[in-house]
Amino acid sequence: MRQTVIKHCAVLDVDQGILSRDRVILVSGQRIEAVLDPAAVDPRLLAGAYDAAGLTVMPGMIDCHVHCVASDMNLARNAVLPNMLACFRSIPILRGMLNRGFTTVRDAGGADWSLAQATETGLVAGPRIFPSGRALSQTGGHGDFRVRSDILEPCGCSMRLGNIARVVDGVDNVRLAVREEILKGATQIKIMASGGVASPNDPIHYLGFSEDEIRAIVAEADGAGTYVMAHAYTPRAIQRAVRCGVRTIEHGNLLDEETARMMVEHGAFLVPTSVTYEALANDGPRFGFPAELMHKIDGVRTAGREALRIAHRAGVPMAFGSDLLGETHEQQSNELLIRAEVLGNQEALRATTTVAARVLNQPDTLGVVRADAYADLLFVDGNPLEDIRVLLGQGERLKAIMKNGAWFKEGLAS
């Protein structure tokens, strides 16, 4: 089994907000074998070890809301890409995520089991993927990109890789859809529980699915040992989703205090995605975001930062999400800056490590630097607890990146 030894590590404990200096990390295969004081390590191992002196060692980051196959900001146009082209266009998106230090992502619609296998086996350079398969949308909901017409064409959304969602209606049909997505390899189920910004026919205040449909979806996911994540903006949409058993709320920009308290009572997580609204507002027009949808952005953009404060005060656990599309994927790390400006550096870091790992039901193996965790390690030039900007950009301050015990970026002296 491959073994890697790294000395002079200043290991960041995100939850405690401290650095443990001069540690030795032993990596065996894909896992961390131990984090030790150098006095407890055979000097012969240290002689040939990699040297992390002067760097901060932290766990690989986790993004709980990405769309790996959304290579076009216009999702309707993305939805009709030929499958091979949609797949090939996802490859630089995945590599960019890993370059920025995101060693794990949860795809919120589009990526499937095969794309997850491609990154897991090293065929494609990219993060570990927890795929949702196709997100589920009702007719006319956030995943239905058909234009208004006097004749409603059948939705071909299940046939194209570039379509991030499938349209399904009725209790029996949503049960079947969940079973199909899980059979195809989805690790969790995504639903559209309210209107959205990037779809043509659903104002933000619209509700997605009946409560009977949502409960059926939750029951089927639970029967398969997994959970449901729901796109939802308004208090009404969030409350009904949580009441029906949804575990994670995506976006949640219009969250109020009553709804936040309800989320805490039900043990629900929030995955805000503030950066995508900045990207849409600033860069959407030049990158092809439909002009007729731009008016939807303002209603949720400014409210999103207040939602962060409301959720934090109520004690709602918040994971990191970006939700970027097309050319704006490169702005992924800017979500850290937004979180830090509102909640501080430590909360921003917890969102993308320990809290995100809890969302993925992997609190002991992801988002931490400890024995038996996956060897997903970032070697940072600087301390992100003091300056979150060392994690921004395209990974320029990441001197080395390890995923699953293998170097993706090898920049340490030995």
C-alpha positions in Angstrom: 0.0 0.0 0.0 1.3 3.5 -0.9 2.6 5.4 2.1 3.3 9.1 2.2 5.0 11.0 5.1 4.7 14.7 5.5 6.6 16.6 8.2 6.5 20.1 9.7 2.7 20.3 9.3 0.8 23.1 11.0 -2.6 21.3 11.0 -5.7 23.5 11.1 -8.6 22.4 13.4 -11.5 24.3 11.9 -14.0 23.7 14.7 -11.5 24.7 17.4 -10.0 27.5 15.4 -6.5 26.5 16.2 -3.3 25.3 14.5 -1.4 22.3 15.9 2.2 23.0 14.8 5.0 20.6 13.9 2.9 17.5 13.3 3.7 14.6 11.1 1.0 13.2 8.8 1.2 9.6 7.8 -0.9 8.6 4.8 -1.5 5.0 3.8 -3.4 4.4 0.6 -6.4 6.7 0.4 -6.6 7.4 4.2 -4.7 9.3 6.9 -3.1 6.7 9.1 -2.1 9.0 11.9 -1.3 12.6 12.9 1.7 12.5 15.2 4.3 14.4 17.2 7.6 14.0 15.4 9.1 12.3 18.5 6.7 9.4 17.9 7.9 8.8 14.3 10.8 6.6 13.2 13.6 9.0 12.2 14.1 7.0 9.0 10.6 7.9 7.8 11.3 11.6 8.5 14.5 11.6 6.5 12.7 11.1 3.2 9.4 12.9 4.1 7.7 15.7 2.3 8.3 19.0 4.1 5.3 21.3 4.7 7.2 23.9 6.7 5.7 27.4 6.5 2.3 26.2 5.2 -1.1 25.6 6.8 -2.4 22.1 6.3 -6.2 21.9 6.2 -8.8 19.4 5.0 -9.9 19.5 1.4 -12.9 21.7 0.9 -16.4 20.6 0.2 -19.0 22.3 -2.0 -22.5 21.0 -1.3 -24.2 22.6 -4.3 -22.6 22.5 -7.7 -23.7 21.7 -11.3 -20.8 19.9 -12.9 -22.5 19.7 -16.3 -23.8 23.3 -16.4 -21.2 24.6 -18.9 -23.6 27.2 -20.2 -25.3 30.0 -18.2 -28.4 29.5 -20.2 -29.8 26.3 -18.8 -32.3 25.8 -21.6 -29.4 25.9 -24.1 -27.3 23.6 -21.9 -30.2 21.2 -21.8 -30.1 20.5 -25.5 -26.3 19.9 -25.8 -25.4 16.6 -27.4 -24.5 14.2 -24.5 -20.9 13.7 -25.5 -20.3 17.5 -25.8 -22.0 18.1 -22.4 -19.7 15.5 -20.9 -16.5 16.8 -22.4 -17.4 20.4 -21.4 -17.7 19.2 -17.8 -14.0 18.1 -17.7 -12.4 21.5 -17.3 -15.1 22.5 -14.8 -14.2 19.5 -12.6 -10.4 20.2 -12.9 -11.0 23.8 -11.9 -12.8 22.8 -8.8 -10.0 20.6 -7.7 -7.4 23.2 -8.5 -9.3 25.6 -6.1 -9.1 23.0 -3.3 -12.5 21.5 -3.5 -11.8 17.8 -3.2 -15.5 16.8 -2.7 -18.7 18.2 -4.2 -22.3 17.4 -4.0 -23.9 17.8 -7.4 -27.4 19.3 -7.2 -28.6 18.1 -10.6 -26.9 16.8 -13.8 -23.9 14.8 -12.8 -24.5 11.0 -12.6 -22.9 7.9 -11.3 -20.6 7.6 -14.4 -19.2 11.0 -13.9 -18.6 10.3 -10.2 -16.8 7.1 -11.2 -14.7 9.0 -13.7 -13.2 11.2 -11.0 -13.1 8.5 -8.4 -11.0 6.3 -10.6 -8.7 9.1 -11.8 -10.0 8.9 -15.4 -10.9 12.5 -15.1 -9.2 15.0 -12.7 -11.8 16.3 -10.4 -13.3 16.2 -6.9 -15.1 13.3 -5.3 -18.8 13.6 -6.5 -21.9 12.9 -4.6 -24.4 12.9 -7.5 -28.1 13.6 -7.4 -28.7 12.5 -10.9 -31.6 14.5 -12.4 -33.3 16.9 -10.0 -37.1 16.4 -9.9 -39.4 19.2 -11.0 -43.1 19.4 -11.5 -44.5 20.6 -14.8 -43.8 24.3 -15.1 -41.4 24.2 -12.2 -37.8 25.2 -11.8 -36.5 22.2 -13.8 -38.9 22.7 -16.8 -37.2 24.8 -19.4 -39.8 24.6 -22.1 -40.8 28.0 -23.5 -44.4 29.2 -23.2 -46.5 28.0 -26.2 -50.0 27.2 -27.2 -48.9 23.6 -27.8 -46.9 22.0 -24.9 -44.4 19.7 -26.4 -43.5 16.5 -24.3 -40.5 17.1 -22.1 -37.4 15.2 -23.4 -35.5 16.2 -20.2 -34.6 12.7 -19.2 -32.8 12.1 -22.5 -30.0 14.7 -22.4 -27.0 14.9 -20.0 -27.0 18.6 -20.1 -30.5 18.9 -18.6 -30.1 19.1 -14.9 -33.6 18.1 -14.1 -36.6 15.9 -15.1 -40.2 16.8 -15.1 -42.5 14.4 -13.1 -46.0 14.8 -11.6 -48.2 12.8 -9.3 -47.4 10.7 -6.2 -46.9 7.4 -8.1 -44.7 9.0 -10.7 -42.5 10.8 -8.2 -42.0 7.5 -6.4 -40.9 5.8 -9.6 -38.6 8.7 -10.5 -36.8 8.5 -7.1 -36.4 4.8 -7.5 -35.0 5.3 -11.0 -32.5 8.0 -9.9 -31.3 5.9 -7.0 -31.0 2.9 -9.3 -28.8 5.0 -11.6 -26.5 5.9 -8.7 -27.9 9.1 -7.1 -26.6 9.4 -3.5 -29.4 11.8 -2.6 -32.5 13.2 -4.3 -32.9 16.8 -5.3 -36.3 18.4 -5.8 -37.5 21.8 -6.9 -39.8 23.0 -4.1 -40.2 26.6 -5.3 -39.8 28.8 -8.3 -36.3 29.8 -9.4 -34.2 32.4 -11.1 -32.8 30.5 -14.1 -36.1 29.0 -15.4 -38.7 30.7 -17.5 -42.2 30.1 -16.2 -42.0 30.0 -12.4 -41.9 33.1 -10.3 -39.9 32.8 -7.1 -43.0 32.6 -4.9 -44.4 29.5 -6.8 -44.5 26.3 -4.9 -43.1 23.0 -6.4 -45.0 19.8 -5.9 -47.9 19.0 -3.5 -47.1 18.0 0.0 -48.3 14.5 -0.8 -45.7 14.4 -3.6 -42.9 15.7 -1.4 -43.7 13.2 1.4 -43.7 10.4 -1.2 -40.3 11.5 -2.4 -38.9 11.7 1.1 -40.3 8.3 2.0 -38.7 6.7 -1.1 -35.4 8.3 -0.4 -35.5 7.2 3.3 -36.3 3.7 2.2 -33.1 3.7 0.2 -31.1 5.0 3.2 -30.7 8.5 1.9 -32.3 12.0 2.0 -33.9 14.8 0.0 -32.4 18.3 -0.7 -34.8 21.0 -1.9 -34.4 24.1 -3.9 -36.5 26.6 -2.0 -36.5 30.4 -1.5 -39.5 31.6 0.4 -40.5 30.9 4.0 -43.6 29.1 2.8 -41.7 26.9 0.5 -39.0 26.1 3.1 -41.5 25.4 5.8 -43.6 22.9 3.8 -40.5 21.2 2.6 -39.0 20.8 6.1 -42.4 19.8 7.5 -42.5 17.0 4.8 -39.1 15.7 5.9 -36.7 17.4 3.5 -33.2 17.4 5.1 -31.3 20.2 3.4 -32.7 23.5 2.0 -30.8 24.9 -1.0 -30.5 28.7 -1.3 -33.1 29.9 1.2 -32.5 33.6 0.4 -35.8 34.8 1.8 -35.6 32.9 5.1 -37.2 34.6 8.1 -36.7 34.0 11.8 -39.8 31.8 12.3 -38.6 29.5 9.5 -35.1 29.4 10.8 -36.4 28.2 14.2 -38.5 25.6 12.5 -35.4 24.3 10.6 -33.5 23.9 13.9 -36.4 22.0 15.4 -36.5 19.6 12.5 -32.7 19.2 12.3 -32.5 20.7 8.8 -29.4 22.2 7.1 -29.2 25.3 5.0 -27.0 25.5 1.9 -26.8 29.1 0.9 -25.4 30.0 -2.5 -24.9 33.7 -2.4 -22.1 33.9 -4.9 -24.2 32.8 -7.8 -26.4 35.8 -7.6 -23.4 38.1 -7.7 -22.1 36.2 -10.7 -25.5 36.3 -12.5 -26.0 40.1 -11.8 -22.4 41.0 -12.8 -21.6 38.6 -15.6 -24.9 37.0 -16.7 -25.6 39.3 -19.7 -22.1 38.9 -21.2 -22.2 35.1 -20.8 -25.6 34.5 -22.2 -27.9 34.4 -19.2 -31.4 35.1 -20.7 -32.2 38.8 -20.5 -35.8 38.1 -19.7 -34.8 36.4 -16.4 -32.5 39.1 -15.1 -35.3 40.8 -13.2 -35.6 37.7 -10.9 -32.1 38.2 -9.5 -32.7 41.4 -7.5 -35.5 39.9 -5.5 -33.1 37.3 -3.9 -29.7 38.8 -4.2 -29.6 41.3 -1.4 -31.9 39.2 0.9 -29.4 36.3 0.8 -26.9 38.0 3.1 -29.5 38.8 5.7 -30.6 35.1 5.5 -27.1 34.1 6.5 -27.4 36.3 9.6 -30.9 35.0 10.5 -29.8 31.4 10.1 -26.7 31.9 12.2 -28.5 33.6 15.0 -31.1 30.8 15.1 -28.4 28.1 15.1 -29.2 26.6 11.7 -26.1 24.6 10.5 -25.0 26.1 7.2 -22.9 24.2 4.6 -21.0 25.8 1.7 -22.7 26.0 -1.8 -21.9 27.9 -5.0 -24.4 26.9 -7.6 -22.5 28.6 -10.4 -23.1 28.1 -14.1 -21.1 28.4 -17.3 -18.1 30.6 -17.3 -18.7 31.8 -13.7 -17.6 28.4 -12.2 -14.2 30.1 -11.7 -15.8 32.4 -9.0 -16.5 29.4 -6.8 -14.2 30.4 -4.0 -15.8 33.9 -3.7 -18.5 32.3 -1.7 -15.9 32.0 1.1 -15.4 35.7 1.0 -19.1 36.5 1.3 -19.5 34.1 4.2 -16.4 35.6 5.9 -17.7 39.1 5.5 -21.0 38.3 7.1 -20.1 35.6 9.6 -16.3 35.6 10.0 -13.5 33.4 8.7 -14.0 30.4 11.0 -17.7 30.0 10.1 -16.8 30.3 6.4 -14.2 27.5 6.9 -16.6 25.3 8.9 -19.2 25.6 6.2 -16.9 24.1 3.6 -15.4 21.4 5.9 -17.0 20.0 9.0 -20.6 21.2 8.4 -20.5 20.1 4.8 -19.2 16.7 5.9 -22.2 16.3 8.2 -24.5 17.1 5.3 -22.9 14.2 3.4 -23.2 12.0 6.4 -19.3 11.7 6.4 -18.3 13.6 9.6 -15.4 11.3 10.5 -14.0 10.8 7.0 -14.4 14.2 5.2 -13.6 17.8 6.2 -11.1 16.8 8.9 -7.4 16.0 9.3 -7.4 13.0 11.6 -6.7 9.3 11.6 -9.0 7.2 9.3 -10.2 10.2 7.4 -9.7 10.4 3.6 -6.4 11.9 2.8 -7.8 15.1 1.2 -5.3 17.7 2.2 -4.6 21.3 1.2 -1.2 22.9 1.8 -1.9 26.6 2.0 0.5 29.5 1.8 -1.0 31.5 4.7 -3.5 30.9 7.4 -7.1 31.2 6.2 -8.3 31.8 9.8 -6.5 35.1 9.6 -6.9 35.8 5.9 -9.6 34.0 4.0 -8.3 35.5 0.7 -5.5 32.8 0.6 -8.2 30.4 -0.5 -9.6 32.7 -3.3 -8.9 32.7 -7.0 -7.9 29.6 -8.8 -5.7 28.0 -6.2 -2.7 30.1 -6.6 -1.9 30.0 -2.8 -2.4 26.2 -2.6 1.1 24.9 -2.9 0.1 21.3 -2.9 -3.2 19.4 -3.1 -3.8 15.8 -2.2 -7.0 13.9 -2.9 -7.6 10.3 -1.8 -4.0 10.0 -0.8 -2.7 10.9 -4.2 -1.0 14.2 -5.2 -3.1 16.3 -7.6 -0.7 19.2 -7.2 2.7 18.3 -5.8 4.6 21.3 -4.6 6.3 20.2 -1.4 10.1 19.8 -1.0 11.3 16.3 0.1 
